Structure formats: structure tokens, C-alpha cells
């Protein structure tokens, strides 16, 4: 007789027992928690998330500064190409 699979969930770390033949979940055992986290652990987690958010904000702020300059350069290049083009502008409304 084949044994069942015992799988540990990567998200909640609970134990799941699966039947090898049918694939049905036979048992689900939630992970035993050690109680609420300590105040020091919560404060350190909050500080690390705060520094991560500050780092992401600075990165996005820098990308927005460069974005305006890059868009301005692209606009100037497009205007130069439009000025050099010999083909007249064709308005789609004039085709009716």
C-alpha cells in the first residue's frame, strides 16, 4: 500500500496530508503559533518596513526627475522630425 504525501504549506507553514492515489486532502494541521509577537519584534519589523518604504520612495522620486527630462528630449526630437518631413499632415477627419 502506498504511503500518503505530507506537504508543508510555503505560505502558512501548516502540515497537509494528501492521499497519493486520489489526490484528496486527508488532513490539514495548522502551524502552532507561539502567541502574539513581542513588542520588540513588532518595532523592529516596523522600522525595517519604514526604511524599505523610504528607499522605494527615493528610487521613484529619482526616476520621476529623470522622466521629465527624457520626455522633453523625446518631444524635441519628434518636433524636429516633423519639421523635416516633406509629407503633409493628413487629418483622419478629412478622409470622410
C-alpha positions as CSV (number, residue, x, y, z in Angstrom):
1,X,0.0,0.0,0.0
2,X,1.3,3.4,-0.9
3,X,2.0,6.0,1.8
4,X,0.4,9.4,1.8
5,X,2.2,12.6,1.0
6,X,3.0,15.1,3.8
7,X,3.4,18.6,2.5
8,X,4.3,21.7,4.4
9,X,2.5,24.8,3.0
10,X,5.0,27.5,2.0
11,X,2.7,30.3,2.9
12,X,1.2,29.4,6.3
13,X,3.6,26.5,7.2
14,X,0.8,24.2,8.0
15,X,1.0,20.4,7.5
16,X,-1.2,19.0,4.7
17,X,-1.6,15.2,4.3
18,X,-2.6,14.2,0.7
19,X,-3.7,10.8,-0.5
20,X,-1.2,9.5,-3.0
21,X,-3.8,7.8,-5.3
22,X,-6.8,10.1,-5.3
23,X,-5.0,13.4,-4.6
24,X,-7.5,14.3,-1.9
25,X,-6.5,16.3,1.2
26,X,-6.9,13.9,4.1
27,X,-5.8,16.2,6.9
28,X,-4.8,19.8,7.4
29,X,-2.9,20.7,10.6
30,X,-2.4,24.5,11.2
31,X,1.0,25.6,12.5
32,X,1.2,26.0,16.2
33,X,1.8,29.7,16.9
34,X,3.9,30.7,19.9
35,X,1.4,33.5,20.7
36,X,1.5,37.2,19.7
37,X,4.8,38.6,18.7
38,X,6.8,40.6,21.2
39,X,6.8,44.4,21.2
40,X,10.5,44.5,20.3
41,X,9.9,42.2,17.3
42,X,7.0,44.4,16.1
43,X,9.0,47.6,16.5
44,X,12.0,46.1,14.6
45,X,9.7,44.9,11.8
46,X,8.1,48.3,11.6
47,X,11.5,50.0,11.4
48,X,12.7,47.7,8.6
49,X,9.5,48.3,6.7
50,X,9.8,52.0,7.2
51,X,13.3,52.0,5.8
52,X,12.2,49.9,2.8
53,X,9.4,52.3,2.1
54,X,11.8,55.3,2.3
55,X,14.2,53.6,-0.1
56,X,11.4,52.8,-2.6
57,X,10.2,56.4,-2.4
58,X,13.7,57.8,-3.1
59,X,14.1,55.5,-6.0
60,X,10.7,56.5,-7.5
61,X,11.5,60.2,-6.9
62,X,14.8,59.9,-8.8
63,X,13.0,58.1,-11.7
64,X,10.4,60.9,-11.9
65,X,13.1,63.6,-12.1
66,X,14.8,61.8,-15.0
67,X,11.4,61.1,-16.6
68,X,10.6,64.7,-17.2
69,X,14.0,65.4,-18.9
70,X,13.7,62.3,-21.1
71,X,10.2,63.1,-22.2
72,X,11.3,66.7,-23.0
73,X,14.1,65.4,-25.2
74,X,11.8,62.9,-27.0
75,X,9.4,65.7,-27.7
76,X,12.1,67.9,-29.2
77,X,13.3,65.1,-31.4
78,X,9.7,64.4,-32.6
79,X,9.2,68.1,-33.4
80,X,12.5,68.1,-35.4
81,X,11.4,65.1,-37.4
82,X,8.0,66.6,-38.0
83,X,9.6,69.8,-39.3
84,X,12.0,67.9,-41.6
85,X,9.2,65.7,-43.0
86,X,8.0,66.5,-46.6
87,X,4.8,64.6,-46.2
88,X,1.9,66.9,-45.3
89,X,-0.2,66.2,-42.3
90,X,-3.2,64.0,-43.1
91,X,-6.1,64.6,-40.8
92,X,-8.2,61.5,-40.4
93,X,-11.4,63.6,-40.3
94,X,-10.7,64.7,-43.9
95,X,-10.9,61.2,-45.2
96,X,-14.7,61.1,-44.8
